[in-house]
Amino acid sequence: MFYPLLRPALFSLEPEDAHRLTLAGLDLAYRIGLLGLPPRSAGRPVRVMGLDFPNAVGLAAGLDKDGAHIRALAALGFGFVEIGTVTPRPQAGNPQPRLFRLPRAQAIINRMGFNNLGVDTLVRNVAASGFTGVLGINIGKNKDTPNEQAADDYLACLDKVYAHASYVTVNISSPNTQNLRELQKDEALDALLSAIKLRQGELAQRHGKYVPIALKIAPDLDDTQIAAIAALLMMHRMDAVIATNTTLAREAVAGLPHADETGGLSGAPVRAASTRAIRALAHHLGNEMPIIGVGGILSGADAQEKIAAGASLVQLYSGLIYRGPALVHECVAAVA
């Protein structure tokens, strides 16, 4: 209700300053009981990956990298929250400025570079939160870890987050860690998924519970590449795929201020590419694996488009920056 009034003030600040201020404000509103009012839209519970979601609309990774604001964000009406991306060791990310708004396109460009406080801090935050809802934890590799040793980083994170996560997302599709997307290629992806699935089985035995694992892919893939990834996902019996991350394409924002900044483009311009990837995955996967749709959702109709293309769940991020919490309720109602 109040976000349209607050947005001009937030947009007058540097994006990272606005981000920190917004999260601090959400935490305060949660502590004094203001979040969740008015009542949430009635959602339709869904069962995906063997998990029960109160509704099909979640928060995408990236907004709460260290899991420090889980309860406040969940109180906005999300059916699930995904935190991270987290890496084994803390890292500062790329130099600032590294986050740019493109309001005319309802878009954002970021080259954050997996800035986070490390997996140990995230695990402590999750434990302290006492959150009992559906929680995804998104894991990555440190930027100075060569791709040949990337599996070690993913496994180190998986070991530490497994007991605290409802599901885990393996992020190999951020454009902001050098050469990370090379892990989407056939041999590299085959080796990584093999290592992850082996460790998942060991951890399930150790903890007495099975935690599903999803793979997050980029929108900048052609159908041949998507078909190859889908085949590997099925061969390794992954639990879900998230489509998609940010795009390197700039055609939709050409000529706008900041359009030439390096990094991943999100928001409205990535909607069509994300939906195309979902549709292609649905074709190649059939009913073998659920798809989580993310990218360019700025309305309930956009969320419904992802579901119609083959997604079982959707996630929001950039749309929240432009629409605020009202977008959550609109999307929950649209996919109910």
Steps between C-alpha positions, in 0.01 A plus 500: 500500500772748601773389261396724207542796736839381625646397167603851378698552820663159471582557133672827594758295691781289361352154432705315762418764763130467413531122523647513851248760617207301365609181673554686828153653466345159432666355808365785713150465354509128572613549859218744576238287327425706191582238238227263387244782518261517323432122490682307231334389181366147523763279345470152354728250674717300262726198546826519306828309551320309775455825694174670596491869401220722641493676164698485177668844522847525649781747549796443270856482626708816505293732715601341833843359429589421861161386630476795739143605419313173441201546728427857391517406133281193547239719671445685172289201391751277325440128494874442524821698532835428332812654653857532369694467279746392769860389452728295726711801597387862544566724203443869433377459145581737216597866547223757535302633327363162398122540508303718257134580449348547154154634596375561147542128431402384852837331509813460710859425405723349766855375516502432873733199476361274773571749780419320826630431849565132437308182566574483873336840558198402289451178696515691830242749371265224387524323834439825690197589287292206619329506160283193442374571149640373170855629470725466197874560533688598185867394487791609280877498476754758608630712213861392555414130486586367152223321315700178520448514878150649497339179621700528823338837576149380420547189712642702790192723496263207456650325803437804721155610379343156451351467849355853488346507152167385364673485161839608364564683174825457309577830328719457193337774296597836649684707239688690770754235605756454226452179298227369733263439209758265349371250759177476297687324220457126453810341653537754780131477591502122487792484743351761735155339515654159557698628799203686643260208472750266661542738793123552524455127554770493768348799679150351486633194679688709755214737583210262453323728253505559126555863397415568132757673280417735211727636225469867395572570133549807283253640245778539241481141379373371168267203470786258432672607820176480698433152361848386608454642849156340529648162406768531770246612757294188435801271483620616841146507640516860616196620691419826319633767265471877545462704182648750484778720629583843355585560135799649321280619212447875468276539195194586709675783685729637226548873531377530858718642777717223653408256221867450416600406854641150526309245705173313492180668385180415688146631514250544218748458210586142603136382521472361148837321506423346837160378385653360181751303708222368725299390198802325347583327828141384537516353151823312564424395859137405454362429845832365629605805699343820639605840369519816711441806282672831568580800287305812410192444716347844559133404510268214582462440127877454469495241779215316334693504171784310667259242642333459162843446341567209733620635834366353824624791714610858429743737669518879520784746548540796265125542475494569873732797449252658258166379639562435870320244719171541311658293223521199731127501575412561134708205387374269774142577395582459129645149533254374763 
